[in-house]
């Protein structure tokens, strides 16, 4: 099973990216809580799977992409939400 965790993780993080893009372009419109839960759990599960997978090319891609998407999400969405809510927006 560890052999396929890298591929599963890579696929999951691509699905998270597609969900984020679909929400940004308003193709789908989930609630705020649903969006945040799905994004956070998707990133955490993808990172966990990639960390537990065998060493190799898929692990590197999945781990790097999970970390990148996690940073972009937390900076672009969560940090900006805190900044703008704190200033009365």
DSSP file (Angstrom, degrees, kcal/mol; ACC not computed):
  #  RESIDUE AA STRUCTURE BP1 BP2  ACC     N-H-->O    O-->H-N    N-H-->O    O-->H-N    TCO  KAPPA ALPHA  PHI   PSI    X-CA   Y-CA   Z-CA
    1    1 A X    >>        0   0    0      0, 0.0     3,-1.2     0, 0.0     4,-0.7   0.000 360.0 360.0 360.0 -35.7    0.0    0.0    0.0
    2    2 A X  H 3>  +     0   0    0      1,-0.3    52,-1.5     2,-0.2     4,-0.5   0.776 360.0  67.2 -61.3 -23.6    2.9    2.4    0.7
    3    3 A X  H 34 S+     0   0    0      1,-0.2     4,-0.3    50,-0.2    -1,-0.3   0.844 106.8  37.6 -64.6 -33.6    3.8    2.0   -2.9
    4    4 A X  H <> S+     0   0    0     -3,-1.2     4,-2.4     1,-0.2    -1,-0.2   0.462  89.9  90.3-100.6  -2.3    0.7    3.8   -4.1
    5    5 A X  H  X S+     0   0    0     -4,-0.7     4,-2.6    -3,-0.4     5,-0.2   0.854  85.5  55.0 -64.1 -34.4    0.4    6.4   -1.4
    6    6 A X  H  X S+     0   0    0     -4,-0.5     4,-2.2    -3,-0.2    -1,-0.2   0.910 110.9  44.1 -64.1 -42.6    2.4    8.9   -3.4
    7    7 A X  H  > S+     0   0    0     -4,-0.3     4,-2.4     2,-0.2    -2,-0.2   0.899 114.6  49.5 -69.4 -40.9    0.2    8.6   -6.5
    8    8 A X  H  X S+     0   0    0     -4,-2.4     4,-2.4     2,-0.2    -2,-0.2   0.915 112.3  48.6 -63.0 -42.6   -3.0    8.8   -4.3
    9    9 A X  H  X S+     0   0    0     -4,-2.6     4,-2.4     2,-0.2    -2,-0.2   0.907 110.9  49.5 -64.2 -43.0   -1.6   11.9   -2.6
   10   10 A X  H  X S+     0   0    0     -4,-2.2     4,-1.8     1,-0.2    -1,-0.2   0.912 112.5  48.1 -63.0 -42.4   -0.7   13.5   -5.9
   11   11 A X  H  X S+     0   0    0     -4,-2.4     4,-2.0     1,-0.2    -2,-0.2   0.902 111.4  50.8 -64.0 -41.6   -4.2   12.8   -7.2
   12   12 A X  H  X S+     0   0    0     -4,-2.4     4,-2.0     1,-0.2    -2,-0.2   0.899 109.5  48.9 -65.2 -41.1   -5.8   14.2   -4.0
   13   13 A X  H  X S+     0   0    0     -4,-2.4     4,-2.1     2,-0.2    -1,-0.2   0.846 109.2  53.3 -71.0 -31.0   -3.8   17.4   -4.1
   14   14 A X  H  X S+     0   0    0     -4,-1.8     4,-2.4     2,-0.2    -1,-0.2   0.903 108.8  50.1 -65.5 -40.2   -4.8   17.9   -7.8
   15   15 A X  H  X S+     0   0    0     -4,-2.0     4,-2.4     2,-0.2    -2,-0.2   0.876 109.2  51.5 -64.4 -37.1   -8.4   17.5   -6.8
   16   16 A X  H  X S+     0   0    0     -4,-2.0     4,-2.4     2,-0.2    -2,-0.2   0.910 109.9  49.4 -64.7 -41.8   -8.0   20.1   -4.0
   17   17 A X  H  X S+     0   0    0     -4,-2.1     4,-2.6     2,-0.2    -2,-0.2   0.910 111.3  49.1 -63.1 -42.4   -6.5   22.5   -6.5
   18   18 A X  H  X S+     0   0    0     -4,-2.4     4,-2.6     2,-0.2    -2,-0.2   0.895 110.8  50.5 -64.3 -40.2   -9.4   21.9   -8.9
   19   19 A X  H  X S+     0   0    0     -4,-2.4     4,-1.9     2,-0.2    -2,-0.2   0.914 111.6  48.0 -63.3 -42.7  -11.9   22.5   -6.1
   20   20 A X  H  X S+     0   0    0     -4,-2.4     4,-2.3     2,-0.2    -2,-0.2   0.918 113.4  47.3 -63.2 -44.3  -10.1   25.7   -5.2
   21   21 A X  H  X S+     0   0    0     -4,-2.6     4,-2.3     1,-0.2     6,-0.2   0.889 110.9  51.6 -65.3 -39.8  -10.1   26.9   -8.8
   22   22 A X  H  <>S+     0   0    0     -4,-2.6     5,-2.2     1,-0.2     6,-1.3   0.853 111.7  47.6 -66.7 -33.7  -13.8   26.0   -9.2
   23   23 A X  H ><5S+     0   0    0     -4,-1.9     3,-0.8     3,-0.2    -2,-0.2   0.899 111.3  49.9 -72.8 -40.5  -14.6   28.0   -6.2
   24   24 A X  H 3<5S+     0   0    0     -4,-2.3    -2,-0.2     1,-0.2    -1,-0.2   0.903 114.1  44.2 -64.4 -41.4  -12.6   31.0   -7.2
   25   25 A X  T 3<5S-     0   0    0     -4,-2.3    -1,-0.2    -5,-0.2    -2,-0.2   0.417 112.8-121.2 -85.1   2.6  -14.2   31.0  -10.7
   26   26 A X  T < 5S+     0   0    0     -3,-0.8    -3,-0.2     2,-0.2    -4,-0.1   0.756  72.3 133.1  63.2  29.1  -17.6   30.5   -9.1
   27   27 A X  S   <S+     0   0    0     -5,-2.2     2,-0.3    -6,-0.2    -4,-0.2   0.896  83.0  20.1 -69.0 -41.6  -18.3   27.2  -11.0
   28   28 A X  S    S-     0   0    0     -6,-1.3     2,-0.2    -9,-0.1    -2,-0.2  -0.898  71.5-158.4-120.9 157.0  -19.4   25.8   -7.7
   29   29 A X        +     0   0    0     -2,-0.3     3,-0.1    -3,-0.1     2,-0.1  -0.606  18.5 171.7-137.5  76.4  -20.5   27.8   -4.6
   30   30 A X        -     0   0    0     -2,-0.2    -2,-0.0     1,-0.1     0, 0.0  -0.350  43.1 -89.7 -76.2 166.2  -20.1   25.9   -1.4
   31   31 A X     >  -     0   0    0      1,-0.1     4,-2.5    -2,-0.1     5,-0.2  -0.252  37.9-107.3 -68.5 165.2  -20.6   27.6    1.9
   32   32 A X  H  > S+     0   0    0      1,-0.2     4,-2.5     2,-0.2     5,-0.2   0.910 119.4  47.9 -62.3 -44.4  -17.6   29.2    3.6
   33   33 A X  H  > S+     0   0    0      2,-0.2     4,-2.6     1,-0.2    -1,-0.2   0.914 112.4  48.9 -65.4 -42.8  -17.5   26.5    6.3
   34   34 A X  H  > S+     0   0    0      2,-0.2     4,-2.5     1,-0.2     5,-0.2   0.916 112.0  49.8 -62.3 -43.4  -17.7   23.7    3.8
   35   35 A X  H  X S+     0   0    0     -4,-2.5     4,-2.3     1,-0.2     5,-0.2   0.937 112.9  45.6 -60.4 -48.2  -15.0   25.3    1.6
   36   36 A X  H  X S+     0   0    0     -4,-2.5     4,-2.5     2,-0.2     5,-0.3   0.907 113.7  48.9 -64.9 -42.3  -12.6   25.7    4.6
   37   37 A X  H  X S+     0   0    0     -4,-2.6     4,-2.6     1,-0.2     5,-0.3   0.941 113.7  45.7 -63.8 -47.6  -13.2   22.2    5.9
   38   38 A X  H  X S+     0   0    0     -4,-2.5     4,-2.1    -5,-0.2    -2,-0.2   0.898 115.3  47.0 -64.4 -40.4  -12.7   20.5    2.5
   39   39 A X  H  X S+     0   0    0     -4,-2.3     4,-2.3    -5,-0.2     5,-0.2   0.949 115.5  43.8 -66.6 -48.1   -9.5   22.5    1.8
   40   40 A X  H  X S+     0   0    0     -4,-2.5     4,-2.4    -5,-0.2     5,-0.2   0.934 117.4  44.2 -65.8 -46.4   -7.9   22.0    5.1
   41   41 A X  H  X S+     0   0    0     -4,-2.6     4,-2.8    -5,-0.3     5,-0.3   0.890 113.1  52.7 -66.1 -38.0   -8.7   18.3    5.3
   42   42 A X  H  X S+     0   0    0     -4,-2.1     4,-2.2    -5,-0.3    -2,-0.2   0.915 112.2  44.5 -62.5 -42.9   -7.6   17.8    1.7
   43   43 A X  H  X S+     0   0    0     -4,-2.3     4,-2.4     2,-0.2    -2,-0.2   0.915 115.4  47.5 -68.2 -43.3   -4.3   19.4    2.3
   44   44 A X  H  X S+     0   0    0     -4,-2.4     4,-2.5    -5,-0.2    -2,-0.2   0.929 114.5  45.5 -65.3 -45.6   -3.7   17.6    5.6
   45   45 A X  H  X S+     0   0    0     -4,-2.8     4,-2.7     2,-0.2     5,-0.2   0.912 113.8  49.4 -65.4 -42.2   -4.6   14.2    4.2
   46   46 A X  H  X S+     0   0    0     -4,-2.2     4,-2.4    -5,-0.3    -2,-0.2   0.918 112.4  47.7 -63.2 -42.9   -2.5   14.7    1.0
   47   47 A X  H  X S+     0   0    0     -4,-2.4     4,-2.2     2,-0.2    -2,-0.2   0.914 112.6  49.4 -63.3 -42.4    0.5   15.8    3.0
   48   48 A X  H  X S+     0   0    0     -4,-2.5     4,-1.9     2,-0.2    -2,-0.2   0.930 112.1  47.2 -63.5 -46.2    0.1   12.8    5.4
   49   49 A X  H  X S+     0   0    0     -4,-2.7     4,-0.9     1,-0.2    -1,-0.2   0.911 113.6  48.0 -62.2 -42.5   -0.2   10.3    2.5
   50   50 A X  H  < S+     0   0    0     -4,-2.4     3,-0.3     1,-0.2    -1,-0.2   0.870 111.1  51.0 -68.7 -34.4    2.8   11.8    0.7
   51   51 A X  H  < S+     0   0    0     -4,-2.2    -1,-0.2     1,-0.2    -2,-0.2   0.848 113.4  45.2 -69.1 -33.6    4.9   11.8    3.9
   52   52 A X  H  < S+     0   0    0     -4,-1.9    -1,-0.2    -5,-0.2    -2,-0.2   0.544  95.2  99.5 -87.0  -8.3    4.1    8.1    4.5
   53   53 A X  S  < S-     0   0    0     -4,-0.9   -50,-0.2    -3,-0.3   -51,-0.1  -0.214  84.9 -82.9 -77.2 169.0    4.7    6.9    1.0
   54   54 A X        -     0   0    0    -52,-1.5     5,-0.3     1,-0.1     2,-0.2  -0.303  53.6 -94.2 -66.0 153.2    7.8    5.3   -0.3
   55   55 A X  S    S+     0   0    0      4,-0.1     2,-0.3    -3,-0.1    -1,-0.1  -0.483  78.9  91.2 -68.7 138.4   10.7    7.4   -1.3
   56   56 A X  S  > S-     0   0    0     -2,-0.2     4,-1.8     1,-0.1     5,-0.1  -0.979  88.2 -54.1 163.1-170.1   10.7    8.2   -5.0
   57   57 A X  H  > S+     0   0    0     -2,-0.3     4,-2.4     1,-0.2     5,-0.2   0.895 126.3  51.7 -66.2 -43.4    9.5   10.6   -7.7
   58   58 A X  H  > S+     0   0    0      1,-0.2     4,-2.7     2,-0.2     5,-0.3   0.865 108.7  52.5 -64.6 -35.3    5.8   10.6   -6.8
   59   59 A X  H  > S+     0   0    0     -5,-0.3     4,-2.8     2,-0.2     5,-0.3   0.927 109.5  48.7 -65.8 -43.4    6.7   11.3   -3.1
   60   60 A X  H  X S+     0   0    0     -4,-1.8     4,-2.4     2,-0.2     5,-0.2   0.935 115.0  44.1 -61.8 -46.5    8.8   14.3   -4.1
   61   61 A X  H  X S+     0   0    0     -4,-2.4     4,-2.5     2,-0.2     5,-0.2   0.943 117.5  44.2 -63.3 -48.3    6.1   15.7   -6.4
   62   62 A X  H  X S+     0   0    0     -4,-2.7     4,-2.4     2,-0.2    -2,-0.2   0.906 115.8  46.8 -66.5 -42.2    3.2   15.1   -4.0
   63   63 A X  H  X S+     0   0    0     -4,-2.8     4,-2.2    -5,-0.3     5,-0.2   0.927 114.9  46.2 -66.6 -45.0    5.1   16.4   -0.9
   64   64 A X  H  X S+     0   0    0     -4,-2.4     4,-2.3    -5,-0.3    -2,-0.2   0.913 115.2  46.1 -63.1 -43.5    6.3   19.5   -2.7
   65   65 A X  H  X S+     0   0    0     -4,-2.5     4,-2.7    -5,-0.2     5,-0.2   0.870 111.5  52.4 -69.6 -36.3    2.9   20.3   -4.2
   66   66 A X  H  X S+     0   0    0     -4,-2.4     4,-2.3    -5,-0.2    -2,-0.2   0.920 112.1  45.4 -64.2 -43.9    1.1   19.6   -0.9
   67   67 A X  H  X S+     0   0    0     -4,-2.2     4,-2.4     2,-0.2    -2,-0.2   0.920 114.4  48.7 -65.8 -43.3    3.4   22.1    0.9
   68   68 A X  H  X S+     0   0    0     -4,-2.3     4,-2.6     2,-0.2     5,-0.2   0.942 113.7  45.0 -62.2 -48.9    3.1   24.7   -1.8
   69   69 A X  H  X S+     0   0    0     -4,-2.7     4,-2.8     1,-0.2     5,-0.2   0.889 112.2  53.7 -64.4 -38.7   -0.7   24.5   -1.9
   70   70 A X  H  X S+     0   0    0     -4,-2.3     4,-2.6    -5,-0.2     5,-0.2   0.932 111.3  44.5 -60.8 -46.7   -0.8   24.5    1.9
   71   71 A X  H  X S+     0   0    0     -4,-2.4     4,-2.4     2,-0.2     5,-0.3   0.932 114.9  48.0 -63.9 -45.9    1.3   27.7    2.1
   72   72 A X  H  X S+     0   0    0     -4,-2.6     4,-3.0    -5,-0.2     5,-0.4   0.928 114.0  47.6 -62.0 -44.7   -0.7   29.4   -0.7
   73   73 A X  H  X>S+     0   0    0     -4,-2.8     4,-2.7    -5,-0.2     5,-1.2   0.952 114.3  44.7 -62.2 -49.6   -4.0   28.5    0.8
   74   74 A X  I  <>S+     0   0    0     -4,-2.6     5,-2.4    -5,-0.2    -1,-0.2   0.850 120.6  40.1 -68.8 -32.7   -3.1   29.6    4.3
   75   75 A X  I  <>S+     0   0    0     -4,-2.4     5,-0.8    -5,-0.2    -2,-0.2   0.941 122.6  38.7 -76.9 -48.8   -1.5   32.9    3.2
   76   76 A X  I  <5S+     0   0    0     -4,-3.0    -3,-0.2    -5,-0.3    -2,-0.2   0.845 132.7  18.6 -74.3 -34.5   -4.1   33.8    0.5
   77   77 A X  I  X5S+     0   0    0     -4,-2.7     4,-1.9    -5,-0.4    -3,-0.2   0.890 128.8  34.3-103.8 -59.7   -7.3   32.7    2.2
   78   78 A X  I  ><S+     0   0    0     -5,-1.2     4,-2.0     2,-0.2    -3,-0.2   0.922 120.9  44.4 -71.2 -45.0   -6.9   32.3    6.0
   79   79 A X  I  ><S+     0   0    0     -5,-2.4     4,-2.3    -6,-0.2    -1,-0.2   0.916 115.6  47.9 -66.9 -41.8   -4.4   35.1    6.7
   80   80 A X  H  ><S+     0   0    0     -5,-0.8     4,-2.7     2,-0.2     5,-0.3   0.848 108.9  55.2 -67.9 -32.4   -6.2   37.6    4.4
   81   81 A X  H  X S+     0   0    0     -4,-1.9     4,-2.3     2,-0.2     5,-0.2   0.920 109.9  46.2 -62.9 -43.5   -9.5   36.6    6.1
   82   82 A X  H  X S+     0   0    0     -4,-2.0     4,-1.8     2,-0.2    -2,-0.2   0.913 114.1  48.3 -65.6 -42.8   -8.1   37.4    9.5
   83   83 A X  H  X S+     0   0    0     -4,-2.3     4,-0.8     1,-0.2    -2,-0.2   0.936 116.2  41.6 -64.1 -47.2   -6.6   40.7    8.3
   84   84 A X  H  <>S+     0   0    0     -4,-2.7     5,-2.3     1,-0.2     3,-0.3   0.849 114.2  50.7 -75.1 -32.8   -9.8   41.9    6.6
   85   85 A X  H ><5S+     0   0    0     -4,-2.3     3,-1.1    -5,-0.3    -1,-0.2   0.854 107.8  54.6 -70.2 -32.4  -12.2   40.8    9.3
   86   86 A X  H 3<5S+     0   0    0     -4,-1.8    -1,-0.2     1,-0.2    -2,-0.2   0.731 105.6  53.1 -71.8 -21.2  -10.1   42.5   11.9
   87   87 A X  T 3<5S-     0   0    0     -4,-0.8    -1,-0.2    -3,-0.3    -2,-0.2   0.207 122.7 -98.8-100.5  14.3  -10.3   45.8   10.0
   88   88 A X  T < 5       0   0    0     -3,-1.1    -3,-0.2     1,-0.1    -2,-0.1   0.651 360.0 360.0  84.9  15.8  -14.1   45.8    9.8
   89   89 A X      <       0   0    0     -5,-2.3    -4,-0.2    -6,-0.1    -3,-0.1   0.486 360.0 360.0 -79.6 360.0  -14.5   44.5    6.2
